[in-house]
Amino acid sequence: MPYTVDFVNVSTTGLESSPVAEALAGLRANEARYYKNKYDHVFTVTPASEDPATLEWVNRVLADERDIVIGSRPLGVTSFEVDGLRMAYVFYESGLAINVMYGIDEGKKRAVGFKLSQGMEVPEELATRFKFARQKSKLAGEIRGSFFVIKGEY
């Protein structure tokens, strides 16, 4: 069942099994606020088990581009289009959030972003491949993030 993410009253709905559920909920709310403010898009998430197509697409991009397989259990996903971009997010039990930004038209931006919730360790599958920058968020505390540019067609 889809859940509309509220960035005013942050909730751990769908994230309860995460050891950093509060921080992950804040990170998810931070993303929801960004899309609402920039694109007037309402950010909704679905349990990963109810939207296997989005999860499979993100997993395919990670595997094909960088041979990355995430070890943590996916909890929630979302997929939508805004301003010529296909966006997909996966929120993992470990506190990791991955987003794929894929420009629909040739020449548009295409990248994969990784965000780590406050209190989580860098996942082993990402630790040696990426450096993470820090940013402050009123909703999520400290977020560490990194990204890579997508070169293939998806």
DSSP file with accessible surface (Angstrom, degrees, kcal/mol):
  #  RESIDUE AA STRUCTURE BP1 BP2  ACC     N-H-->O    O-->H-N    N-H-->O    O-->H-N    TCO  KAPPA ALPHA  PHI   PSI    X-CA   Y-CA   Z-CA
    1    1 A M              0   0  163      0, 0.0    44,-0.1     0, 0.0    49,-0.1   0.000 360.0 360.0 360.0 127.6    0.0    0.0    0.0
    2    2 A P        -     0   0   84      0, 0.0     2,-0.4     0, 0.0    44,-0.2  -0.277 360.0-154.3 -63.5 147.3    1.5    3.4   -1.0
    3    3 A Y  E     -A   45   0A  52     42,-3.1    42,-2.8    10,-0.1     2,-0.6  -0.993  10.4-138.1-125.9 123.8    2.5    5.8    1.8
    4    4 A T  E     -A   44   0A  81     -2,-0.4     2,-0.4    40,-0.2    40,-0.2  -0.741  27.0-127.6 -81.8 121.0    2.6    9.6    1.2
    5    5 A V        -     0   0   10     38,-2.7     2,-0.6    -2,-0.6    38,-0.3  -0.575  18.2-153.4 -76.4 124.3    5.8   10.8    3.0
    6    6 A D        -     0   0   63     -2,-0.4     5,-0.3     3,-0.3    23,-0.1  -0.872  12.2-173.5 -98.7 120.2    5.0   13.7    5.3
    7    7 A F  S    S+     0   0   56     -2,-0.6     3,-0.2     1,-0.1    -1,-0.1   0.462  83.6  54.6 -95.9   2.2    8.0   16.0    5.8
    8    8 A V  S    S+     0   0  108      1,-0.3     2,-0.7    25,-0.0    -1,-0.1   0.861 119.4  28.9 -92.8 -49.8    6.3   18.1    8.6
    9    9 A N  S    S-     0   0  115     20,-0.0    -1,-0.3     2,-0.0    -3,-0.3  -0.819  91.4-148.7-111.0  89.9    5.4   15.1   10.8
   10   10 A V        -     0   0   57     -2,-0.7     2,-0.3    -3,-0.2    -3,-0.1  -0.364  17.8-171.3 -67.1 131.9    8.2   12.7   10.1
   11   11 A S        -     0   0   39     -5,-0.3    18,-0.1    14,-0.2    -5,-0.1  -0.944  31.0-143.5-127.3 147.3    7.1    9.0   10.5
   12   12 A T    >   +     0   0   33     -2,-0.3     3,-3.2     2,-0.1     4,-0.5   0.251  46.8 152.8 -90.0  15.2    8.9    5.7   10.4
   13   13 A T  T 3  S+     0   0   57      1,-0.3    -2,-0.1     2,-0.2   -10,-0.1  -0.178  74.4   6.7 -50.9 122.9    6.0    4.0    8.6
   14   14 A G  T 3  S+     0   0   43      1,-0.1    -1,-0.3    33,-0.0     3,-0.1   0.329 121.6  74.5  85.7  -6.9    7.5    1.1    6.6
   15   15 A L    X   +     0   0    1     -3,-3.2     3,-2.2     1,-0.1    -2,-0.2   0.297  54.4 114.9-117.7   8.2   11.0    1.6    8.1
   16   16 A E  T 3  S+     0   0  119     -4,-0.5     5,-0.2     1,-0.3    -1,-0.1   0.766  71.2  58.9 -56.8 -29.8   10.4    0.2   11.6
   17   17 A S  T 3  S+     0   0   58     -3,-0.1    -1,-0.3     4,-0.1    -2,-0.1   0.620  83.3 102.7 -78.5  -9.0   12.8   -2.8   11.1
   18   18 A S  S X  S-     0   0    8     -3,-2.2     3,-1.4     1,-0.1     4,-0.2  -0.529  71.4-139.8 -75.8 137.5   15.8   -0.5   10.4
   19   19 A P  T 3  S+     0   0  114      0, 0.0    -1,-0.1     0, 0.0     3,-0.1   0.689 109.3  40.1 -68.5 -14.7   18.2    0.0   13.3
   20   20 A V  T 3> S+     0   0   26     73,-0.5     4,-2.8     1,-0.1     5,-0.3  -0.236  76.5 142.6-122.1  42.9   18.4    3.7   12.2
   21   21 A A  H <>  +     0   0   16     -3,-1.4     4,-2.7     1,-0.2     5,-0.2   0.862  69.2  50.5 -56.4 -43.2   14.6    4.0   11.5
   22   22 A E  H  > S+     0   0  145      2,-0.2     4,-2.0     1,-0.2    -1,-0.2   0.936 114.4  43.6 -63.0 -45.9   14.3    7.6   12.8
   23   23 A A  H  > S+     0   0   22      2,-0.2     4,-2.4     1,-0.2    -2,-0.2   0.905 114.2  50.2 -67.2 -39.8   17.3    8.9   10.8
   24   24 A L  H  X S+     0   0    0     -4,-2.8     4,-2.7     2,-0.2    -2,-0.2   0.905 109.3  51.8 -65.5 -38.9   16.2    7.0    7.7
   25   25 A A  H  X S+     0   0    1     -4,-2.7     4,-2.5    -5,-0.3    -1,-0.2   0.903 109.9  49.9 -62.9 -39.2   12.7    8.5    8.1
   26   26 A G  H  X S+     0   0    1     -4,-2.0     4,-2.3     2,-0.2   114,-0.2   0.901 110.3  49.6 -65.0 -40.6   14.3   11.9    8.3
   27   27 A L  H  X S+     0   0    0     -4,-2.4     4,-2.0     2,-0.2    -2,-0.2   0.935 111.9  48.1 -63.4 -44.5   16.3   11.2    5.1
   28   28 A R  H  X S+     0   0    4     -4,-2.7     4,-2.3     1,-0.2    -2,-0.2   0.922 112.2  49.2 -62.6 -41.9   13.2   10.1    3.3
   29   29 A A  H  X S+     0   0    1     -4,-2.5     4,-2.6     1,-0.2    -1,-0.2   0.870 106.6  56.7 -65.7 -36.0   11.3   13.2    4.5
   30   30 A N  H  X S+     0   0   17     -4,-2.3     4,-2.0     2,-0.2    -1,-0.2   0.915 108.8  46.2 -60.8 -43.3   14.2   15.4    3.4
   31   31 A E  H  X S+     0   0    5     -4,-2.0     4,-2.2     2,-0.2     5,-0.2   0.911 111.1  52.6 -65.6 -41.7   13.8   13.9   -0.2
   32   32 A A  H  X S+     0   0    2     -4,-2.3     4,-2.1     1,-0.2    -2,-0.2   0.913 109.0  49.5 -61.3 -42.0   10.0   14.4    0.0
   33   33 A R  H  X S+     0   0   69     -4,-2.6     4,-2.8     1,-0.2     5,-0.3   0.921 108.7  53.5 -64.3 -41.7   10.5   18.1    0.9
   34   34 A Y  H  X S+     0   0  104     -4,-2.0     4,-2.7     1,-0.2     5,-0.3   0.944 112.0  43.3 -57.9 -49.9   13.0   18.6   -1.9
   35   35 A Y  H  X S+     0   0   11     -4,-2.2     6,-2.0     1,-0.2     4,-1.8   0.842 114.2  50.7 -70.0 -32.3   10.6   17.3   -4.6
   36   36 A K  H  X S+     0   0   73     -4,-2.1     4,-1.3     4,-0.3    -1,-0.2   0.948 116.4  40.6 -67.6 -46.8    7.6   19.1   -3.1
   37   37 A N  H  < S+     0   0  119     -4,-2.8    -2,-0.2    -5,-0.2    -3,-0.2   0.895 124.6  35.4 -70.2 -41.1    9.4   22.5   -3.1
   38   38 A K  H  < S+     0   0  121     -4,-2.7    -3,-0.2    -5,-0.3    -2,-0.2   0.885 138.8  10.8 -82.5 -40.4   11.2   22.1   -6.4
   39   39 A Y  H  < S-     0   0   60     -4,-1.8    -3,-0.2    -5,-0.3    -2,-0.2   0.352  91.0-119.1-121.8  -0.1    8.7   20.3   -8.6
   40   40 A D     <  +     0   0  117     -4,-1.3     2,-0.4    -5,-0.4    -4,-0.3   0.872  63.2 152.7  56.3  37.4    5.4   20.3   -6.5
   41   41 A H        -     0   0   40     -6,-2.0     2,-0.6    -9,-0.1    -1,-0.2  -0.852  46.0-134.4-100.8 132.3    5.6   16.5   -6.5
   42   42 A V        -     0   0   75     -2,-0.4     2,-0.6    -3,-0.1    -9,-0.1  -0.776  22.7-138.0 -86.5 119.8    4.0   14.5   -3.7
   43   43 A F        +     0   0    3     -2,-0.6   -38,-2.7   -38,-0.3     2,-0.4  -0.697  28.6 174.9 -85.7 112.4    6.6   11.8   -2.7
   44   44 A T  E     -A    4   0A  47     -2,-0.6     2,-0.3   -40,-0.2   -40,-0.2  -0.943  12.2-158.7-119.0 144.0    5.0    8.4   -2.1
   45   45 A V  E     -A    3   0A   7    -42,-2.8   -42,-3.1    -2,-0.4    33,-0.2  -0.891   0.4-158.5-120.3 153.5    6.7    5.2   -1.3
   46   46 A T  E     -B   77   0B  29     31,-2.9    31,-2.7    -2,-0.3     5,-0.1  -0.952  37.7 -91.5-125.0 145.2    5.5    1.6   -1.7
   47   47 A P  E >>  -B   76   0B  46      0, 0.0     3,-1.9     0, 0.0     4,-0.5  -0.327  39.3-121.4 -53.8 138.8    6.8   -1.5    0.1
   48   48 A A  G >4 S+     0   0    7     27,-1.7     3,-1.2     1,-0.3     7,-0.2   0.841 111.5  60.5 -55.3 -35.2    9.6   -3.0   -2.1
   49   49 A S  G 34 S+     0   0  105     26,-0.3    -1,-0.3     1,-0.3    27,-0.1   0.735 102.9  52.4 -66.5 -20.6    7.7   -6.3   -2.3
   50   50 A E  G <4 S+     0   0  110     -3,-1.9    -1,-0.3     1,-0.2    -2,-0.2   0.507 114.3  40.2 -93.8  -6.8    4.8   -4.5   -4.0
   51   51 A D    <X  +     0   0   39     -3,-1.2     4,-1.5    -4,-0.5     3,-0.5  -0.485  61.3 157.5-138.6  66.3    6.9   -2.8   -6.7
   52   52 A P  H  >  +     0   0   68      0, 0.0     4,-3.0     0, 0.0     5,-0.2   0.809  69.8  65.8 -64.2 -26.0    9.4   -5.3   -8.0
   53   53 A A  H  > S+     0   0   61      2,-0.2     4,-2.2     1,-0.2     5,-0.1   0.920 102.9  45.5 -63.9 -43.0    9.9   -3.5  -11.3
   54   54 A T  H  > S+     0   0    7     -3,-0.5     4,-2.4     2,-0.2     5,-0.2   0.941 114.7  48.1 -65.2 -45.5   11.4   -0.4   -9.7
   55   55 A L  H  X S+     0   0   29     -4,-1.5     4,-2.8    -7,-0.2    -2,-0.2   0.931 111.8  49.8 -61.3 -42.8   13.7   -2.4   -7.5
   56   56 A E  H  X S+     0   0  128     -4,-3.0     4,-2.4     2,-0.2    -1,-0.2   0.893 109.8  51.4 -64.1 -38.7   14.8   -4.6  -10.5
   57   57 A W  H  X S+     0   0   16     -4,-2.2     4,-2.4    -5,-0.2    -2,-0.2   0.949 112.3  45.1 -65.0 -46.5   15.5   -1.4  -12.6
   58   58 A V  H  X S+     0   0    0     -4,-2.4     4,-2.5     1,-0.2     5,-0.2   0.938 113.8  49.9 -62.1 -45.3   17.7    0.1   -9.8
   59   59 A N  H  X S+     0   0   65     -4,-2.8     4,-2.6    -5,-0.2    -1,-0.2   0.887 110.1  51.4 -61.1 -38.7   19.4   -3.2   -9.2
   60   60 A R  H  X S+     0   0  115     -4,-2.4     4,-3.0     2,-0.2     5,-0.3   0.925 109.5  48.9 -65.6 -43.9   20.1   -3.6  -13.0
   61   61 A V  H  X S+     0   0    0     -4,-2.4     4,-2.5     1,-0.2     5,-0.4   0.945 114.0  46.8 -60.9 -46.3   21.6   -0.1  -13.2
   62   62 A L  H  X S+     0   0    0     -4,-2.5     4,-2.0     1,-0.2     6,-1.6   0.925 116.8  43.5 -61.3 -45.7   23.9   -0.7  -10.2
   63   63 A A  H  X S+     0   0   36     -4,-2.6     4,-1.5     4,-0.3    -2,-0.2   0.931 118.2  42.6 -68.0 -46.8   25.0   -4.2  -11.5
   64   64 A D  H  < S+     0   0   99     -4,-3.0    -2,-0.2    -5,-0.2    -1,-0.2   0.888 120.9  39.8 -69.0 -39.9   25.5   -3.1  -15.1
   65   65 A E  H  < S-     0   0   37     -4,-2.5    -2,-0.2    -5,-0.3    -3,-0.2   0.887 140.1  -0.1 -78.8 -42.6   27.3    0.2  -14.4
   66   66 A R  H  < S-     0   0   93     -4,-2.0    -3,-0.2    -5,-0.4    -2,-0.2   0.284  89.5-112.6-136.1  10.6   29.5   -0.7  -11.4
   67   67 A D     <  +     0   0  124     -4,-1.5     2,-0.5    -5,-0.4    -4,-0.3   0.909  63.0 157.5  55.2  43.2   28.9   -4.4  -10.6
   68   68 A I        -     0   0    4     -6,-1.6     2,-0.4    -9,-0.1    -1,-0.2  -0.879  24.4-177.7-104.5 131.3   27.3   -3.4   -7.2
   69   69 A V        -     0   0  112     -2,-0.5     2,-0.4    -7,-0.1    56,-0.1  -0.994  23.5-136.2-125.2 120.8   24.9   -5.6   -5.4
   70   70 A I        -     0   0   20     -2,-0.4    -2,-0.0     1,-0.1   -11,-0.0  -0.643   9.6-160.8 -80.8 129.5   23.4   -4.2   -2.2
   71   71 A G        +     0   0   69     -2,-0.4    -1,-0.1     2,-0.1     2,-0.1   0.688  61.6  91.1 -83.7 -20.3   23.3   -6.6    0.7
   72   72 A S  S    S-     0   0   28      1,-0.1    -2,-0.1    20,-0.0     0, 0.0  -0.405  85.9-101.5 -79.0 155.4   20.7   -4.9    2.8
   73   73 A R        -     0   0  133     -2,-0.1    20,-3.0     1,-0.1     2,-0.3  -0.566  34.3-124.9 -77.0 128.2   17.0   -5.7    2.6
   74   74 A P  E     + C   0  92B  34      0, 0.0    18,-0.3     0, 0.0   -25,-0.1  -0.583  29.6 177.7 -73.4 134.2   15.0   -3.1    0.5
   75   75 A L  E     +     0   0B  18     16,-3.3   -27,-1.7     1,-0.3     2,-0.3   0.819  59.9   8.5-103.2 -45.5   12.1   -1.7    2.5
   76   76 A G  E     -BC  47  91B   7     15,-1.6    15,-2.9   -29,-0.3    -1,-0.3  -0.980  57.4-172.0-142.4 152.8   10.5    0.9    0.3
   77   77 A V  E     -BC  46  90B   0    -31,-2.7   -31,-2.9    -2,-0.3     2,-0.3  -0.948   2.2-174.8-138.6 159.1   10.6    2.2   -3.3
   78   78 A T  E     - C   0  89B   7     11,-1.8    11,-2.7    -2,-0.3     2,-0.3  -0.977   1.2-173.5-150.7 151.4    9.3    5.0   -5.4
   79   79 A S  E     + C   0  88B  45     -2,-0.3     2,-0.3     9,-0.2     9,-0.2  -0.979  19.8 143.1-146.6 133.9    9.4    5.8   -9.1
   80   80 A F  E     - C   0  87B  21      7,-2.3     7,-3.5    -2,-0.3     2,-0.4  -0.969  39.6-117.2-160.6 168.5    8.2    8.9  -10.9
   81   81 A E  E     + C   0  86B 133     -2,-0.3     2,-0.3     5,-0.2     5,-0.2  -0.974  31.0 166.3-119.6 133.2    8.9   11.4  -13.6
   82   82 A V  E >   - C   0  85B  15      3,-2.1     3,-2.2    -2,-0.4    -2,-0.1  -0.989  66.5 -11.7-142.7 135.1    9.5   15.1  -13.1
   83   83 A D  T 3  S-     0   0  112     -2,-0.3     3,-0.1     1,-0.3    -1,-0.0   0.827 129.7 -47.3  49.5  43.0   11.0   17.7  -15.5
   84   84 A G  T 3  S+     0   0   30      1,-0.2    20,-2.6    19,-0.1    21,-0.5   0.628 115.2 115.3  77.3  12.1   12.1   15.2  -18.1
   85   85 A L  E <   -CD  82 103B  16     -3,-2.2    -3,-2.1    18,-0.2     2,-0.6  -0.948  58.3-145.5-117.4 134.9   13.8   13.0  -15.5
   86   86 A R  E     -CD  81 102B  70     16,-3.0    16,-2.6    -2,-0.4     2,-0.4  -0.888  27.1-167.1 -92.2 121.0   12.8    9.4  -14.5
   87   87 A M  E     +CD  80 101B   2     -7,-3.5    -7,-2.3    -2,-0.6     2,-0.3  -0.901  12.5 177.5-112.2 140.9   13.5    9.1  -10.8
   88   88 A A  E     -CD  79 100B   0     12,-1.7    12,-2.7    -2,-0.4     2,-0.4  -0.996   5.2-170.4-140.7 138.4   13.6    6.0   -8.7
   89   89 A Y  E     -CD  78  99B   3    -11,-2.7   -11,-1.8    -2,-0.3     2,-0.4  -0.972   7.2-169.1-126.3 145.5   14.5    5.6   -5.0
   90   90 A V  E     -CD  77  98B   0      8,-2.4     8,-2.5    -2,-0.4     2,-0.5  -0.998   8.5-158.6-130.8 128.9   15.1    2.5   -2.9
   91   91 A F  E     -CD  76  97B   1    -15,-2.9   -16,-3.3    -2,-0.4   -15,-1.6  -0.942  16.6-154.3-107.9 125.0   15.3    2.8    0.9
   92   92 A Y  E >   -C   74   0B   4      4,-3.2     3,-2.0    -2,-0.5   -19,-0.1  -0.697  25.7-118.4-105.4 154.8   17.1    0.0    2.6
   93   93 A E  T 3  S+     0   0   52    -20,-3.0   -73,-0.5     1,-0.3   -69,-0.1   0.804 111.6  62.9 -57.1 -33.2   16.9   -1.5    6.1
   94   94 A S  T 3  S-     0   0   34    -21,-0.2    -1,-0.3   -76,-0.1    27,-0.1   0.690 123.9 -99.9 -67.2 -19.4   20.6   -0.6    6.8
   95   95 A G  S <  S+     0   0    0     -3,-2.0    22,-1.3     1,-0.4     2,-0.2   0.359  80.1 135.7 110.4  -1.2   19.7    3.2    6.4
   96   96 A L  E     - E   0 116B   0     20,-0.2    -4,-3.2    18,-0.0     2,-0.4  -0.572  35.3-165.5 -80.0 140.2   21.0    3.5    2.9
   97   97 A A  E     -DE  91 115B   3     18,-2.7    18,-2.7    -2,-0.2     2,-0.4  -0.998   4.3-169.4-124.5 130.4   18.9    5.4    0.3
   98   98 A I  E     -DE  90 114B   0     -8,-2.5    -8,-2.4    -2,-0.4     2,-0.4  -0.975   2.2-172.5-119.0 134.1   19.8    5.0   -3.4
   99   99 A N  E     -DE  89 113B  23     14,-2.3    14,-3.1    -2,-0.4     2,-0.5  -0.979  11.6-155.7-126.2 142.9   18.3    7.1   -6.1
  100  100 A V  E     -DE  88 112B   0    -12,-2.7   -12,-1.7    -2,-0.4     2,-0.6  -0.983   7.5-167.7-113.3 120.7   18.6    6.8   -9.9
  101  101 A M  E     +DE  87 111B  42     10,-3.1    10,-2.6    -2,-0.5     2,-0.5  -0.962  11.4 179.9-108.6 117.4   18.1   10.0  -11.9
  102  102 A Y  E     -DE  86 110B  19    -16,-2.6   -16,-3.0    -2,-0.6     2,-0.2  -0.929  23.5-138.9-128.4 107.5   17.7    9.2  -15.5
  103  103 A G  E     -D   85   0B   0      6,-1.7   -18,-0.2    -2,-0.5     5,-0.1  -0.476  10.0-149.9 -63.5 125.1   17.2   11.9  -18.1
  104  104 A I  S    S+     0   0   74    -20,-2.6     2,-0.2    -2,-0.2    -1,-0.2   0.909  79.0  62.8 -67.2 -41.2   14.6   10.7  -20.6
  105  105 A D  S >  S-     0   0  103    -21,-0.5     3,-2.0     1,-0.1    -2,-0.0  -0.601 101.9 -95.1 -86.0 146.2   16.0   12.7  -23.5
  106  106 A E  T 3  S+     0   0  148      1,-0.2    -1,-0.1    -2,-0.2     3,-0.1  -0.279 111.4  27.2 -56.6 137.3   19.6   12.0  -24.8
  107  107 A G  T 3  S+     0   0   75      1,-0.3    -1,-0.2    -4,-0.1     2,-0.1   0.317  91.6 123.9  90.9  -9.6   22.1   14.4  -23.2
  108  108 A K  S <  S-     0   0   82     -3,-2.0    -1,-0.3    -5,-0.1    -5,-0.3  -0.439  75.1 -77.3 -79.3 161.4   20.1   14.9  -20.0
  109  109 A K        -     0   0  159     -7,-0.1    -6,-1.7    -2,-0.1     2,-0.3  -0.267  48.5-179.0 -60.4 139.6   21.7   14.2  -16.6
  110  110 A R  E     +E  102   0B  28     -8,-0.2    40,-2.0    40,-0.1     2,-0.3  -0.951  18.3 138.5-142.7 119.7   21.9   10.5  -15.6
  111  111 A A  E     -EF 101 149B  16    -10,-2.6   -10,-3.1    -2,-0.3     2,-0.4  -0.985  43.7-128.8-157.0 161.2   23.4    9.5  -12.3
  112  112 A V  E     -EF 100 148B   0     36,-2.7    36,-2.0    -2,-0.3     2,-0.4  -0.975  26.8-160.8-115.2 129.6   23.1    7.2   -9.3
  113  113 A G  E     -EF  99 147B  10    -14,-3.1   -14,-2.3    -2,-0.4     2,-0.4  -0.895   5.3-159.9-113.2 143.4   23.1    8.8   -5.8
  114  114 A F  E     -EF  98 146B   1     32,-3.3    32,-2.0    -2,-0.4     2,-0.4  -0.982   8.5-175.6-118.7 132.5   23.9    7.1   -2.5
  115  115 A K  E     -EF  97 145B  43    -18,-2.7   -18,-2.7    -2,-0.4     2,-0.5  -0.998  10.8-153.0-129.8 134.1   22.8    8.7    0.8
  116  116 A L  E     -EF  96 144B   0     28,-3.1    28,-1.6    -2,-0.4   -20,-0.2  -0.904  17.7-127.0-107.9 129.0   23.7    7.2    4.2
  117  117 A S    >   -     0   0    1    -22,-1.3     3,-1.8    -2,-0.5   -93,-0.1  -0.360  39.9 -89.2 -68.1 150.4   21.4    7.9    7.2
  118  118 A Q  T 3  S+     0   0   96     22,-0.5   -95,-0.2     1,-0.2    -1,-0.1  -0.354 113.8  27.3 -59.5 133.7   23.0    9.3   10.4
  119  119 A G  T 3  S+     0   0   66      1,-0.3     2,-0.3    -3,-0.1    -1,-0.2   0.324  95.4 110.4  96.5  -6.7   24.3    6.5   12.6
  120  120 A M    <   -     0   0   14     -3,-1.8    -1,-0.3   -25,-0.1     2,-0.2  -0.721  64.6-123.4-100.6 152.9   24.9    3.9    9.9
  121  121 A E        -     0   0  159     -2,-0.3    -4,-0.1   -27,-0.1     3,-0.0  -0.551  39.6 -91.3 -83.3 157.1   28.3    2.6    8.7
  122  122 A V        -     0   0   42     -2,-0.2     5,-0.1     1,-0.1    -1,-0.1  -0.534  52.8-108.9 -66.1 126.4   29.3    2.8    5.0
  123  123 A P    >>  -     0   0   17      0, 0.0     3,-2.0     0, 0.0     4,-1.9  -0.315  20.5-122.1 -60.2 143.2   28.1   -0.5    3.5
  124  124 A E  H 3> S+     0   0  171      1,-0.3     4,-0.7     2,-0.2    -2,-0.1   0.859 110.9  59.9 -53.4 -39.2   31.0   -2.9    2.5
  125  125 A E  H 34 S+     0   0   49      1,-0.2    -1,-0.3     2,-0.1   -56,-0.0   0.658 117.8  30.7 -70.2 -11.4   29.9   -2.9   -1.1
  126  126 A L  H X> S+     0   0    0     -3,-2.0     4,-1.6     2,-0.1     3,-1.0   0.601  96.2  88.5-114.7 -18.8   30.4    0.9   -1.3
  127  127 A A  H 3< S+     0   0   49     -4,-1.9    -2,-0.1     1,-0.3    -3,-0.1   0.836  95.3  35.9 -57.5 -42.3   33.2    1.5    1.1
  128  128 A T  T 3< S+     0   0  133     -4,-0.7    -1,-0.3     1,-0.2    -2,-0.1   0.582 118.3  51.5 -90.2  -6.6   36.2    1.1   -1.2
  129  129 A R  T <4 S+     0   0  111     -3,-1.0     2,-0.3     1,-0.1    -2,-0.2   0.676 107.6  39.1-101.6 -24.6   34.5    2.6   -4.3
  130  130 A F     <  -     0   0   22     -4,-1.6     2,-0.4    16,-0.0    -1,-0.1  -0.971  58.9-142.2-135.9 147.8   33.2    5.9   -3.1
  131  131 A K        -     0   0  191     -2,-0.3     2,-0.5    16,-0.1    16,-0.2  -0.870  27.9-140.0-101.1 140.9   34.1    8.9   -0.9
  132  132 A F        -     0   0   39     -2,-0.4     2,-0.2    14,-0.1    14,-0.2  -0.900   7.4-152.5-111.2 126.7   31.1   10.4    0.9
  133  133 A A  E     -G  145   0B  68     12,-2.7    12,-2.8    -2,-0.5     2,-0.4  -0.606  19.6-126.3 -88.4 155.1   30.6   14.1    1.5
  134  134 A R  E     +G  144   0B 160     10,-0.2     2,-0.3    -2,-0.2    10,-0.2  -0.805  27.0 175.7-105.7 143.5   28.6   15.3    4.5
  135  135 A Q  E     -G  143   0B  91      8,-2.5     8,-3.1    -2,-0.4     2,-0.3  -0.990  25.5-125.4-141.5 149.2   25.6   17.6    4.5
  136  136 A K  E     -G  142   0B 166     -2,-0.3     2,-0.4     6,-0.2     6,-0.2  -0.718  24.7-175.8 -93.5 145.3   23.4   18.9    7.3
  137  137 A S  E  >  -G  141   0B  12      4,-2.6     4,-1.9    -2,-0.3  -107,-0.0  -0.996  27.8-145.1-141.2 133.5   19.6   18.4    7.2
  138  138 A K  T  4 S+     0   0  202     -2,-0.4    -1,-0.1     1,-0.2     4,-0.1   0.842 106.7  39.5 -64.0 -32.5   17.1   19.7    9.7
  139  139 A L  T  4 S+     0   0   42   -113,-0.1    -1,-0.2     1,-0.1  -112,-0.1   0.818 129.0  26.7 -86.0 -32.9   15.0   16.5    9.1
  140  140 A A  T  4 S-     0   0    7      1,-0.3   -22,-0.5  -114,-0.2     2,-0.4   0.387  89.0-139.0-115.7   1.5   17.8   13.9    8.8
  141  141 A G  E  < S+ G   0 137B  28     -4,-1.9    -4,-2.6  -115,-0.1     2,-0.5  -0.609  75.5   2.1  75.3-126.4   20.7   15.3   10.9
  142  142 A E  E    S- G   0 136B  49     -2,-0.4     2,-0.4    -6,-0.2    -6,-0.2  -0.846  70.8-167.3-100.4 125.4   23.9   14.6    9.0
  143  143 A I  E     - G   0 135B   0     -8,-3.1    -8,-2.5    -2,-0.5     2,-0.5  -0.910   6.7-155.5-108.9 134.6   23.6   12.9    5.6
  144  144 A R  E     +FG 116 134B  31    -28,-1.6   -28,-3.1    -2,-0.4     2,-0.3  -0.942  23.3 178.6-107.2 134.1   26.6   11.4    3.9
  145  145 A G  E     +FG 115 133B  20    -12,-2.8   -12,-2.7    -2,-0.5     2,-0.3  -0.937  18.2 166.2-139.3 157.5   26.3   11.2    0.1
  146  146 A S  E     -F  114   0B  24    -32,-2.0   -32,-3.3    -2,-0.3     2,-0.3  -0.938  10.8-172.8-154.1 171.8   28.1   10.1   -3.0
  147  147 A F  E     -F  113   0B 132     -2,-0.3     2,-0.3   -34,-0.2   -34,-0.2  -0.976  12.6-149.8-159.3 168.5   27.2    9.5   -6.7
  148  148 A F  E     -F  112   0B   6    -36,-2.0   -36,-2.7    -2,-0.3     2,-0.3  -0.980  29.2-109.6-144.0 155.4   28.4    8.2  -10.1
  149  149 A V  E     -F  111   0B  73     -2,-0.3     2,-0.4   -38,-0.2   -38,-0.3  -0.674  29.6-126.4 -85.0 135.6   27.4    9.2  -13.6
  150  150 A I        +     0   0    9    -40,-2.0   -40,-0.1    -2,-0.3    -1,-0.0  -0.694  27.2 177.6 -81.5 129.7   25.4    6.6  -15.6
  151  151 A K        +     0   0  165     -2,-0.4    -1,-0.1     2,-0.1   -40,-0.0   0.697  54.8  72.4-103.8 -26.8   27.0    5.8  -19.0
  152  152 A G  S    S-     0   0   23    -91,-0.1     2,-0.5     1,-0.1    -2,-0.0  -0.157  83.3-102.2 -85.0 179.7   24.7    3.1  -20.3
  153  153 A E              0   0  114      1,-0.1    -1,-0.1    -2,-0.0    -2,-0.1  -0.908 360.0 360.0-105.9 128.7   21.2    3.1  -21.7
  154  154 A Y              0   0   48     -2,-0.5    -1,-0.1   -93,-0.0   -93,-0.1   0.060 360.0 360.0-134.5 360.0   18.3    2.0  -19.5
